[in-house]
Amino acid sequence: MEKLLAITAIGPDRAGLVRDLSQAVTSAGGSIRESRMLALGAEFAMVMLVAGSWHTVSKLQSQLPELEQQSGLTITVRETKPRPA
């Protein structure tokens, strides 16, 4: 069964942040369903809806704290469900 995660990230803007976040998702086996990005002054903000198996979600959640430390981002993750029709 596919699981969904809503991921938010905010931190100092720098080249390569989108690549780093996207690479974390794909290396865990997930897929990005939706994303929004925004520059807020010198900060960068991103919201993503990520899909994957329970194994993918678990792997991604375990990788994000390291990415958070390396990148200076504040990353928040919430499990979610599909929007009702």
Order of alpha helices (4+ residues) and beta strands (2+ residues): beta-alpha-beta-beta-alpha-beta
